[in-house]
Amino acid sequence: MSEEKINLLIKQALGGDQTAYEKLLKRYKNGIYNMIYQMIKNREETEDLVQETFIKAFNSLHRYNDTFAFSTWLYKIAFNHCIDAIRKKKLQTLPLDKPVQVRDGEVQHQIKDSTDTPEGDYLFSEKKDFIKKTILALPEKYRVTILLRHQEERSYEEISEILHIPLGTVKARIFRAREILKKKLQEE
C-alpha cells in the first residue's frame, strides 16, 4: 500500500470512518505484534500492548505529520509504549521508612552510602577520558555517526539526512561502532 493510500486512510479515519481505521489496524497489526513480542516474550502481554499501542496511536492521529512514513511513526509509538511497560514491570519499590516483613520477623532497610569519593571521582574521570579517546580513534564513518547519535542526540532519520546515507546504513554504522567500542572497552 502506498503512502498516498495510507495518508488517505488516515484522513478518513480522522473523519470518523471506522472502515479506514480497521484497514490501518489490519495493515500494521502483525508487524507491531512481532516487534513487541520480540521485546516482551509473553503473548498475552504482547496482545495487550498492541491494543494499547493502537489506542494511543489513533488518539494521537491528529498529530501525525505526513512528511514522514506512517509506519515509522506507528512503530515508534509501539516501541516507546513497550519500553514504558518494561520499565513499569521492573520498578518494584518498597517504602524506606517501614521494616519489611519476612518469614522470621522484620528487616530494616539499609541504604548504601553512595556519596562520591576522590578515588571514585578519579576512576570515573579516567573511564570517561578513555571512552572519549576510544570514540575519537574509531574510523571516521563510525566516529561521525556515533557522535551524531550519542553526543548530539540525533535520530537515525536526522543522521541519514545529515550524512546523505540510507537509514539502514546509519543503523549498521551505529551498530558496528558500538561493537568496536564494546570490544575495546572489554580489552581494557
CNS distance restraints for C-alpha pairs under 8 A (distance, minus, plus):
assign (resid   1 and name CA) (resid   5 and name CA) 6.38 0.50 0.50
assign (resid   1 and name CA) (resid   6 and name CA) 6.86 0.50 0.50
assign (resid   2 and name CA) (resid   6 and name CA) 6.33 0.50 0.50
assign (resid   3 and name CA) (resid   7 and name CA) 5.94 0.50 0.50
assign (resid   3 and name CA) (resid  69 and name CA) 7.06 0.50 0.50
assign (resid   3 and name CA) (resid  70 and name CA) 7.61 0.50 0.50
assign (resid   4 and name CA) (resid   8 and name CA) 6.14 0.50 0.50
assign (resid   5 and name CA) (resid   9 and name CA) 6.22 0.50 0.50
assign (resid   6 and name CA) (resid  10 and name CA) 6.20 0.50 0.50
assign (resid   6 and name CA) (resid  24 and name CA) 7.51 0.50 0.50
assign (resid   6 and name CA) (resid  70 and name CA) 7.55 0.50 0.50
assign (resid   7 and name CA) (resid  11 and name CA) 6.27 0.50 0.50
assign (resid   7 and name CA) (resid  66 and name CA) 6.96 0.50 0.50
assign (resid   7 and name CA) (resid  70 and name CA) 7.85 0.50 0.50
assign (resid   8 and name CA) (resid  12 and name CA) 6.20 0.50 0.50
assign (resid   9 and name CA) (resid  13 and name CA) 5.98 0.50 0.50
assign (resid   9 and name CA) (resid  20 and name CA) 5.09 0.50 0.50
assign (resid   9 and name CA) (resid  21 and name CA) 7.18 0.50 0.50
assign (resid   9 and name CA) (resid  23 and name CA) 7.71 0.50 0.50
assign (resid   9 and name CA) (resid  24 and name CA) 7.10 0.50 0.50
assign (resid  10 and name CA) (resid  14 and name CA) 6.09 0.50 0.50
assign (resid  10 and name CA) (resid  20 and name CA) 7.13 0.50 0.50
assign (resid  10 and name CA) (resid  21 and name CA) 7.45 0.50 0.50
assign (resid  10 and name CA) (resid  24 and name CA) 7.82 0.50 0.50
assign (resid  10 and name CA) (resid  61 and name CA) 7.59 0.50 0.50
assign (resid  11 and name CA) (resid  15 and name CA) 6.22 0.50 0.50
assign (resid  12 and name CA) (resid  16 and name CA) 6.53 0.50 0.50
assign (resid  12 and name CA) (resid  17 and name CA) 5.34 0.50 0.50
assign (resid  12 and name CA) (resid  20 and name CA) 5.98 0.50 0.50
assign (resid  12 and name CA) (resid  21 and name CA) 7.87 0.50 0.50
assign (resid  13 and name CA) (resid  17 and name CA) 4.74 0.50 0.50
assign (resid  13 and name CA) (resid  18 and name CA) 6.35 0.50 0.50
assign (resid  13 and name CA) (resid  19 and name CA) 7.72 0.50 0.50
assign (resid  13 and name CA) (resid  20 and name CA) 5.24 0.50 0.50
assign (resid  13 and name CA) (resid  21 and name CA) 5.09 0.50 0.50
assign (resid  14 and name CA) (resid  61 and name CA) 7.18 0.50 0.50
assign (resid  14 and name CA) (resid  62 and name CA) 7.04 0.50 0.50
assign (resid  17 and name CA) (resid  21 and name CA) 6.62 0.50 0.50
assign (resid  18 and name CA) (resid  22 and name CA) 6.23 0.50 0.50
assign (resid  19 and name CA) (resid  23 and name CA) 6.22 0.50 0.50
assign (resid  20 and name CA) (resid  24 and name CA) 6.34 0.50 0.50
assign (resid  21 and name CA) (resid  25 and name CA) 6.18 0.50 0.50
assign (resid  22 and name CA) (resid  26 and name CA) 6.02 0.50 0.50
assign (resid  23 and name CA) (resid  27 and name CA) 6.03 0.50 0.50
assign (resid  24 and name CA) (resid  28 and name CA) 6.39 0.50 0.50
assign (resid  25 and name CA) (resid  29 and name CA) 5.54 0.50 0.50
assign (resid  25 and name CA) (resid  54 and name CA) 7.44 0.50 0.50
assign (resid  26 and name CA) (resid  30 and name CA) 7.69 0.50 0.50
assign (resid  28 and name CA) (resid  32 and name CA) 6.15 0.50 0.50
assign (resid  28 and name CA) (resid  71 and name CA) 7.66 0.50 0.50
assign (resid  29 and name CA) (resid  33 and name CA) 5.98 0.50 0.50
assign (resid  29 and name CA) (resid  50 and name CA) 7.38 0.50 0.50
assign (resid  30 and name CA) (resid  34 and name CA) 6.10 0.50 0.50
assign (resid  31 and name CA) (resid  35 and name CA) 6.25 0.50 0.50
assign (resid  32 and name CA) (resid  36 and name CA) 6.19 0.50 0.50
assign (resid  32 and name CA) (resid  50 and name CA) 6.61 0.50 0.50
assign (resid  32 and name CA) (resid  75 and name CA) 6.63 0.50 0.50
assign (resid  32 and name CA) (resid  78 and name CA) 6.82 0.50 0.50
assign (resid  33 and name CA) (resid  37 and name CA) 5.95 0.50 0.50
assign (resid  33 and name CA) (resid  46 and name CA) 6.62 0.50 0.50
assign (resid  33 and name CA) (resid  47 and name CA) 7.06 0.50 0.50
assign (resid  33 and name CA) (resid  50 and name CA) 5.93 0.50 0.50
assign (resid  34 and name CA) (resid  38 and name CA) 6.19 0.50 0.50
assign (resid  35 and name CA) (resid  39 and name CA) 6.78 0.50 0.50
assign (resid  35 and name CA) (resid  79 and name CA) 7.92 0.50 0.50
assign (resid  36 and name CA) (resid  40 and name CA) 6.07 0.50 0.50
assign (resid  36 and name CA) (resid  46 and name CA) 6.01 0.50 0.50
assign (resid  36 and name CA) (resid  49 and name CA) 7.54 0.50 0.50
assign (resid  36 and name CA) (resid  50 and name CA) 7.42 0.50 0.50
assign (resid  36 and name CA) (resid  78 and name CA) 7.31 0.50 0.50
assign (resid  36 and name CA) (resid  79 and name CA) 7.17 0.50 0.50
assign (resid  36 and name CA) (resid  82 and name CA) 6.56 0.50 0.50
assign (resid  37 and name CA) (resid  41 and name CA) 5.05 0.50 0.50
assign (resid  37 and name CA) (resid  42 and name CA) 6.51 0.50 0.50
assign (resid  37 and name CA) (resid  43 and name CA) 6.80 0.50 0.50
assign (resid  37 and name CA) (resid  46 and name CA) 5.53 0.50 0.50
assign (resid  39 and name CA) (resid  82 and name CA) 7.66 0.50 0.50
assign (resid  40 and name CA) (resid  45 and name CA) 7.43 0.50 0.50
assign (resid  40 and name CA) (resid  46 and name CA) 6.58 0.50 0.50
assign (resid  40 and name CA) (resid  82 and name CA) 7.84 0.50 0.50
assign (resid  40 and name CA) (resid  86 and name CA) 7.73 0.50 0.50
assign (resid  41 and name CA) (resid  46 and name CA) 7.59 0.50 0.50
assign (resid  42 and name CA) (resid  46 and name CA) 5.94 0.50 0.50
assign (resid  43 and name CA) (resid  47 and name CA) 6.15 0.50 0.50
assign (resid  44 and name CA) (resid  48 and name CA) 6.38 0.50 0.50
assign (resid  45 and name CA) (resid  49 and name CA) 6.16 0.50 0.50
assign (resid  46 and name CA) (resid  50 and name CA) 6.06 0.50 0.50
assign (resid  47 and name CA) (resid  51 and name CA) 6.26 0.50 0.50
assign (resid  48 and name CA) (resid  52 and name CA) 6.14 0.50 0.50
assign (resid  49 and name CA) (resid  53 and name CA) 5.88 0.50 0.50
assign (resid  49 and name CA) (resid  78 and name CA) 7.91 0.50 0.50
assign (resid  49 and name CA) (resid  81 and name CA) 7.47 0.50 0.50
assign (resid  49 and name CA) (resid  82 and name CA) 6.86 0.50 0.50
assign (resid  50 and name CA) (resid  54 and name CA) 6.34 0.50 0.50
assign (resid  50 and name CA) (resid  78 and name CA) 7.33 0.50 0.50
assign (resid  51 and name CA) (resid  55 and name CA) 6.28 0.50 0.50
assign (resid  52 and name CA) (resid  56 and name CA) 6.02 0.50 0.50
assign (resid  53 and name CA) (resid  57 and name CA) 5.96 0.50 0.50
assign (resid  53 and name CA) (resid  77 and name CA) 6.68 0.50 0.50
assign (resid  53 and name CA) (resid  78 and name CA) 5.37 0.50 0.50
assign (resid  53 and name CA) (resid  81 and name CA) 6.67 0.50 0.50
assign (resid  54 and name CA) (resid  58 and name CA) 5.92 0.50 0.50
assign (resid  55 and name CA) (resid  59 and name CA) 6.04 0.50 0.50
assign (resid  56 and name CA) (resid  60 and name CA) 6.28 0.50 0.50
assign (resid  56 and name CA) (resid  77 and name CA) 7.83 0.50 0.50
assign (resid  57 and name CA) (resid  61 and name CA) 5.85 0.50 0.50
assign (resid  57 and name CA) (resid  74 and name CA) 6.62 0.50 0.50
assign (resid  57 and name CA) (resid  77 and name CA) 6.78 0.50 0.50
assign (resid  60 and name CA) (resid  64 and name CA) 7.10 0.50 0.50
assign (resid  64 and name CA) (resid  70 and name CA) 7.64 0.50 0.50
assign (resid  64 and name CA) (resid  73 and name CA) 7.42 0.50 0.50
assign (resid  66 and name CA) (resid  70 and name CA) 6.94 0.50 0.50
assign (resid  68 and name CA) (resid  72 and name CA) 7.32 0.50 0.50
assign (resid  68 and name CA) (resid  73 and name CA) 7.41 0.50 0.50
assign (resid  69 and name CA) (resid  73 and name CA) 6.60 0.50 0.50
assign (resid  70 and name CA) (resid  74 and name CA) 6.10 0.50 0.50
assign (resid  71 and name CA) (resid  75 and name CA) 5.95 0.50 0.50
assign (resid  72 and name CA) (resid  76 and name CA) 6.06 0.50 0.50
assign (resid  73 and name CA) (resid  77 and name CA) 6.43 0.50 0.50
assign (resid  74 and name CA) (resid  78 and name CA) 6.30 0.50 0.50
assign (resid  75 and name CA) (resid  79 and name CA) 5.98 0.50 0.50
assign (resid  76 and name CA) (resid  80 and name CA) 6.07 0.50 0.50
assign (resid  77 and name CA) (resid  81 and name CA) 6.01 0.50 0.50
assign (resid  78 and name CA) (resid  82 and name CA) 6.05 0.50 0.50
assign (resid  79 and name CA) (resid  83 and name CA) 6.21 0.50 0.50
assign (resid  80 and name CA) (resid  84 and name CA) 6.18 0.50 0.50
assign (resid  81 and name CA) (resid  85 and name CA) 6.28 0.50 0.50
assign (resid  82 and name CA) (resid  86 and name CA) 6.25 0.50 0.50
assign (resid  83 and name CA) (resid  87 and name CA) 6.16 0.50 0.50
assign (resid  84 and name CA) (resid  88 and name CA) 6.19 0.50 0.50
assign (resid  85 and name CA) (resid  89 and name CA) 6.17 0.50 0.50
assign (resid  86 and name CA) (resid  90 and name CA) 6.26 0.50 0.50
assign (resid  87 and name CA) (resid  91 and name CA) 6.09 0.50 0.50
assign (resid  96 and name CA) (resid 109 and name CA) 6.39 0.50 0.50
assign (resid  97 and name CA) (resid 109 and name CA) 7.83 0.50 0.50
assign (resid  98 and name CA) (resid 108 and name CA) 7.21 0.50 0.50
assign (resid  98 and name CA) (resid 109 and name CA) 7.79 0.50 0.50
assign (resid  99 and name CA) (resid 106 and name CA) 5.82 0.50 0.50
assign (resid  99 and name CA) (resid 107 and name CA) 5.33 0.50 0.50
assign (resid  99 and name CA) (resid 108 and name CA) 4.56 0.50 0.50
assign (resid  99 and name CA) (resid 109 and name CA) 6.45 0.50 0.50
assign (resid 100 and name CA) (resid 106 and name CA) 5.49 0.50 0.50
assign (resid 100 and name CA) (resid 107 and name CA) 5.21 0.50 0.50
assign (resid 100 and name CA) (resid 108 and name CA) 6.45 0.50 0.50
assign (resid 100 and name CA) (resid 109 and name CA) 7.59 0.50 0.50
assign (resid 101 and name CA) (resid 105 and name CA) 6.00 0.50 0.50
assign (resid 101 and name CA) (resid 106 and name CA) 4.68 0.50 0.50
assign (resid 101 and name CA) (resid 107 and name CA) 6.59 0.50 0.50
assign (resid 102 and name CA) (resid 106 and name CA) 5.70 0.50 0.50
assign (resid 102 and name CA) (resid 107 and name CA) 7.08 0.50 0.50
assign (resid 116 and name CA) (resid 120 and name CA) 6.14 0.50 0.50
assign (resid 116 and name CA) (resid 121 and name CA) 6.49 0.50 0.50
assign (resid 117 and name CA) (resid 121 and name CA) 6.08 0.50 0.50
assign (resid 118 and name CA) (resid 122 and name CA) 6.11 0.50 0.50
assign (resid 119 and name CA) (resid 123 and name CA) 6.19 0.50 0.50
assign (resid 120 and name CA) (resid 124 and name CA) 6.05 0.50 0.50
assign (resid 121 and name CA) (resid 125 and name CA) 6.11 0.50 0.50
assign (resid 122 and name CA) (resid 126 and name CA) 6.16 0.50 0.50
assign (resid 123 and name CA) (resid 127 and name CA) 6.14 0.50 0.50
assign (resid 124 and name CA) (resid 128 and name CA) 6.10 0.50 0.50
assign (resid 125 and name CA) (resid 129 and name CA) 6.15 0.50 0.50
assign (resid 126 and name CA) (resid 130 and name CA) 6.13 0.50 0.50
assign (resid 127 and name CA) (resid 131 and name CA) 6.13 0.50 0.50
assign (resid 128 and name CA) (resid 132 and name CA) 6.27 0.50 0.50
assign (resid 129 and name CA) (resid 133 and name CA) 6.18 0.50 0.50
assign (resid 130 and name CA) (resid 134 and name CA) 6.03 0.50 0.50
assign (resid 131 and name CA) (resid 135 and name CA) 6.13 0.50 0.50
assign (resid 131 and name CA) (resid 185 and name CA) 7.67 0.50 0.50
assign (resid 132 and name CA) (resid 136 and name CA) 6.17 0.50 0.50
assign (resid 133 and name CA) (resid 137 and name CA) 6.14 0.50 0.50
assign (resid 134 and name CA) (resid 138 and name CA) 6.62 0.50 0.50
assign (resid 134 and name CA) (resid 181 and name CA) 6.80 0.50 0.50
assign (resid 134 and name CA) (resid 184 and name CA) 7.50 0.50 0.50
assign (resid 135 and name CA) (resid 143 and name CA) 6.12 0.50 0.50
assign (resid 135 and name CA) (resid 181 and name CA) 7.08 0.50 0.50
assign (resid 136 and name CA) (resid 143 and name CA) 6.40 0.50 0.50
assign (resid 137 and name CA) (resid 143 and name CA) 7.72 0.50 0.50
assign (resid 138 and name CA) (resid 142 and name CA) 6.18 0.50 0.50
assign (resid 138 and name CA) (resid 143 and name CA) 5.25 0.50 0.50
assign (resid 138 and name CA) (resid 177 and name CA) 7.38 0.50 0.50
assign (resid 138 and name CA) (resid 180 and name CA) 7.94 0.50 0.50
assign (resid 139 and name CA) (resid 143 and name CA) 6.00 0.50 0.50
assign (resid 140 and name CA) (resid 144 and name CA) 5.91 0.50 0.50
assign (resid 141 and name CA) (resid 145 and name CA) 6.32 0.50 0.50
assign (resid 141 and name CA) (resid 173 and name CA) 7.43 0.50 0.50
assign (resid 142 and name CA) (resid 146 and name CA) 6.03 0.50 0.50
assign (resid 142 and name CA) (resid 173 and name CA) 5.62 0.50 0.50
assign (resid 142 and name CA) (resid 174 and name CA) 6.67 0.50 0.50
assign (resid 142 and name CA) (resid 176 and name CA) 7.44 0.50 0.50
assign (resid 142 and name CA) (resid 177 and name CA) 5.34 0.50 0.50
assign (resid 143 and name CA) (resid 147 and name CA) 6.05 0.50 0.50
assign (resid 143 and name CA) (resid 177 and name CA) 7.24 0.50 0.50
assign (resid 144 and name CA) (resid 148 and name CA) 6.16 0.50 0.50
assign (resid 145 and name CA) (resid 149 and name CA) 6.25 0.50 0.50
assign (resid 145 and name CA) (resid 159 and name CA) 7.11 0.50 0.50
assign (resid 145 and name CA) (resid 170 and name CA) 7.03 0.50 0.50
assign (resid 145 and name CA) (resid 173 and name CA) 6.78 0.50 0.50
assign (resid 145 and name CA) (resid 174 and name CA) 6.32 0.50 0.50
assign (resid 146 and name CA) (resid 150 and name CA) 5.95 0.50 0.50
assign (resid 146 and name CA) (resid 151 and name CA) 7.69 0.50 0.50
assign (resid 146 and name CA) (resid 173 and name CA) 7.91 0.50 0.50
assign (resid 146 and name CA) (resid 174 and name CA) 5.77 0.50 0.50
assign (resid 146 and name CA) (resid 177 and name CA) 6.74 0.50 0.50
assign (resid 146 and name CA) (resid 178 and name CA) 7.98 0.50 0.50
assign (resid 147 and name CA) (resid 151 and name CA) 4.96 0.50 0.50
assign (resid 147 and name CA) (resid 152 and name CA) 6.53 0.50 0.50
assign (resid 148 and name CA) (resid 152 and name CA) 4.95 0.50 0.50
assign (resid 148 and name CA) (resid 153 and name CA) 6.29 0.50 0.50
assign (resid 148 and name CA) (resid 154 and name CA) 5.70 0.50 0.50
assign (resid 148 and name CA) (resid 159 and name CA) 6.74 0.50 0.50
assign (resid 149 and name CA) (resid 153 and name CA) 4.81 0.50 0.50
assign (resid 149 and name CA) (resid 154 and name CA) 4.87 0.50 0.50
assign (resid 149 and name CA) (resid 155 and name CA) 6.58 0.50 0.50
assign (resid 149 and name CA) (resid 156 and name CA) 7.36 0.50 0.50
assign (resid 149 and name CA) (resid 159 and name CA) 7.40 0.50 0.50
assign (resid 150 and name CA) (resid 154 and name CA) 7.34 0.50 0.50
assign (resid 154 and name CA) (resid 158 and name CA) 5.94 0.50 0.50
assign (resid 154 and name CA) (resid 159 and name CA) 6.33 0.50 0.50
assign (resid 155 and name CA) (resid 159 and name CA) 6.28 0.50 0.50
assign (resid 156 and name CA) (resid 160 and name CA) 6.13 0.50 0.50
assign (resid 156 and name CA) (resid 167 and name CA) 6.58 0.50 0.50
assign (resid 156 and name CA) (resid 170 and name CA) 6.46 0.50 0.50
assign (resid 156 and name CA) (resid 171 and name CA) 7.03 0.50 0.50
assign (resid 157 and name CA) (resid 161 and name CA) 6.34 0.50 0.50
assign (resid 157 and name CA) (resid 167 and name CA) 6.35 0.50 0.50
assign (resid 158 and name CA) (resid 162 and name CA) 6.08 0.50 0.50
assign (resid 159 and name CA) (resid 163 and name CA) 5.97 0.50 0.50
assign (resid 159 and name CA) (resid 170 and name CA) 6.93 0.50 0.50
assign (resid 160 and name CA) (resid 164 and name CA) 5.56 0.50 0.50
assign (resid 160 and name CA) (resid 165 and name CA) 5.11 0.50 0.50
assign (resid 160 and name CA) (resid 166 and name CA) 5.78 0.50 0.50
assign (resid 160 and name CA) (resid 167 and name CA) 5.38 0.50 0.50
assign (resid 160 and name CA) (resid 170 and name CA) 6.17 0.50 0.50
assign (resid 161 and name CA) (resid 165 and name CA) 6.92 0.50 0.50
assign (resid 165 and name CA) (resid 169 and name CA) 6.45 0.50 0.50
assign (resid 165 and name CA) (resid 170 and name CA) 6.99 0.50 0.50
assign (resid 166 and name CA) (resid 170 and name CA) 6.58 0.50 0.50
assign (resid 167 and name CA) (resid 171 and name CA) 6.41 0.50 0.50
assign (resid 168 and name CA) (resid 172 and name CA) 6.13 0.50 0.50
assign (resid 169 and name CA) (resid 173 and name CA) 6.03 0.50 0.50
assign (resid 170 and name CA) (resid 174 and name CA) 6.20 0.50 0.50
assign (resid 171 and name CA) (resid 175 and name CA) 6.09 0.50 0.50
assign (resid 172 and name CA) (resid 176 and name CA) 6.03 0.50 0.50
assign (resid 173 and name CA) (resid 177 and name CA) 5.93 0.50 0.50
assign (resid 174 and name CA) (resid 178 and name CA) 6.11 0.50 0.50
assign (resid 175 and name CA) (resid 179 and name CA) 6.25 0.50 0.50
assign (resid 176 and name CA) (resid 180 and name CA) 6.24 0.50 0.50
assign (resid 177 and name CA) (resid 181 and name CA) 6.14 0.50 0.50
assign (resid 178 and name CA) (resid 182 and name CA) 5.93 0.50 0.50
assign (resid 179 and name CA) (resid 183 and name CA) 6.16 0.50 0.50
assign (resid 180 and name CA) (resid 184 and name CA) 6.24 0.50 0.50
assign (resid 181 and name CA) (resid 185 and name CA) 5.98 0.50 0.50
assign (resid 182 and name CA) (resid 186 and name CA) 6.06 0.50 0.50
assign (resid 183 and name CA) (resid 187 and name CA) 6.27 0.50 0.50
assign (resid 184 and name CA) (resid 188 and name CA) 6.60 0.50 0.50
